[in-house]
């Protein structure tokens, strides 16, 4: 593990341990704040035994995800 990633993890753990009143924590929000993968953040939070909020509640529902869009092509377009 490189020094930058270790520093990000240490900062995340410091915040979680120092400010327990902010629980429940949002995995994706912390992942964006500390530039860490949400799976890593979830594992760290679970190892600390803190409350975790619903993951998708913090993300806006009205914005379409371009990765989820499907385009239907007609036979004539092929």
C-alpha beads as a LAMMPS data file, in Angstrom:
LAMMPS data file: protein, C-alpha beads

78 atoms
77 bonds

1 atom types
1 bond types

-500.0 500.0 xlo xhi
-500.0 500.0 ylo yhi
-500.0 500.0 zlo zhi

Masses

1 110.0

Atoms # bond

1 1 1 0.000 0.000 0.000
2 1 1 1.382 3.404 -0.932
3 1 1 1.749 6.313 1.468
4 1 1 -1.077 8.357 -0.032
5 1 1 -3.629 5.564 0.336
6 1 1 -2.424 4.843 3.874
7 1 1 -2.798 8.544 4.742
8 1 1 -6.352 8.578 3.353
9 1 1 -7.284 5.514 5.390
10 1 1 -5.728 6.989 8.531
11 1 1 -7.652 10.248 8.000
12 1 1 -10.898 8.337 7.528
13 1 1 -10.352 6.298 10.676
14 1 1 -9.420 9.430 12.620
15 1 1 -12.693 11.101 11.625
16 1 1 -14.780 8.029 12.447
17 1 1 -13.122 7.571 15.846
18 1 1 -12.989 11.270 16.745
19 1 1 -16.550 12.208 15.814
20 1 1 -18.857 9.292 16.729
21 1 1 -21.814 11.692 17.020
22 1 1 -21.890 12.010 13.211
23 1 1 -22.998 8.381 12.845
24 1 1 -24.600 6.820 10.891
25 1 1 -21.871 7.146 8.288
26 1 1 -22.536 7.098 4.549
27 1 1 -20.138 4.815 2.684
28 1 1 -20.271 6.540 -0.709
29 1 1 -19.972 10.006 0.801
30 1 1 -16.862 9.036 2.762
31 1 1 -15.464 7.249 -0.273
32 1 1 -15.768 10.401 -2.369
33 1 1 -14.376 12.608 0.380
34 1 1 -11.274 10.479 0.925
35 1 1 -10.928 9.172 -2.672
36 1 1 -11.297 5.562 -1.564
37 1 1 -13.261 2.682 -2.999
38 1 1 -16.625 2.242 -1.227
39 1 1 -15.822 -1.429 -0.547
40 1 1 -12.702 -0.396 1.364
41 1 1 -14.665 2.245 3.279
42 1 1 -17.390 -0.265 4.163
43 1 1 -14.807 -2.767 5.408
44 1 1 -13.112 -0.135 7.556
45 1 1 -16.408 1.041 9.037
46 1 1 -17.487 -2.517 9.786
47 1 1 -14.135 -3.253 11.435
48 1 1 -14.635 -0.199 13.651
49 1 1 -18.158 -1.339 14.520
50 1 1 -19.844 1.968 13.690
51 1 1 -23.337 2.542 12.299
52 1 1 -23.593 2.650 8.514
53 1 1 -26.410 4.500 6.740
54 1 1 -28.152 3.323 3.589
55 1 1 -25.696 3.650 0.713
56 1 1 -27.815 5.075 -2.062
57 1 1 -29.791 7.574 0.013
58 1 1 -27.133 10.256 -0.433
59 1 1 -27.022 9.985 -4.212
60 1 1 -29.503 11.992 -6.275
61 1 1 -32.236 9.829 -7.745
62 1 1 -33.295 12.193 -10.540
63 1 1 -30.004 12.147 -12.462
64 1 1 -29.914 9.395 -15.078
65 1 1 -26.923 7.108 -15.031
66 1 1 -25.458 6.964 -18.560
67 1 1 -24.145 3.463 -17.876
68 1 1 -27.683 2.218 -17.284
69 1 1 -29.201 3.508 -20.523
70 1 1 -29.940 1.017 -23.246
71 1 1 -30.307 2.005 -26.877
72 1 1 -32.450 -0.172 -29.105
73 1 1 -31.282 -0.448 -32.694
74 1 1 -33.614 -1.356 -35.508
75 1 1 -32.677 -3.946 -38.072
76 1 1 -32.449 -1.231 -40.747
77 1 1 -29.696 0.531 -38.798
78 1 1 -27.450 -2.503 -38.848

Bonds

1 1 1 2
2 1 2 3
3 1 3 4
4 1 4 5
5 1 5 6
6 1 6 7
7 1 7 8
8 1 8 9
9 1 9 10
10 1 10 11
11 1 11 12
12 1 12 13
13 1 13 14
14 1 14 15
15 1 15 16
16 1 16 17
17 1 17 18
18 1 18 19
19 1 19 20
20 1 20 21
21 1 21 22
22 1 22 23
23 1 23 24
24 1 24 25
25 1 25 26
26 1 26 27
27 1 27 28
28 1 28 29
29 1 29 30
30 1 30 31
31 1 31 32
32 1 32 33
33 1 33 34
34 1 34 35
35 1 35 36
36 1 36 37
37 1 37 38
38 1 38 39
39 1 39 40
40 1 40 41
41 1 41 42
42 1 42 43
43 1 43 44
44 1 44 45
45 1 45 46
46 1 46 47
47 1 47 48
48 1 48 49
49 1 49 50
50 1 50 51
51 1 51 52
52 1 52 53
53 1 53 54
54 1 54 55
55 1 55 56
56 1 56 57
57 1 57 58
58 1 58 59
59 1 59 60
60 1 60 61
61 1 61 62
62 1 62 63
63 1 63 64
64 1 64 65
65 1 65 66
66 1 66 67
67 1 67 68
68 1 68 69
69 1 69 70
70 1 70 71
71 1 71 72
72 1 72 73
73 1 73 74
74 1 74 75
75 1 75 76
76 1 76 77
77 1 77 78
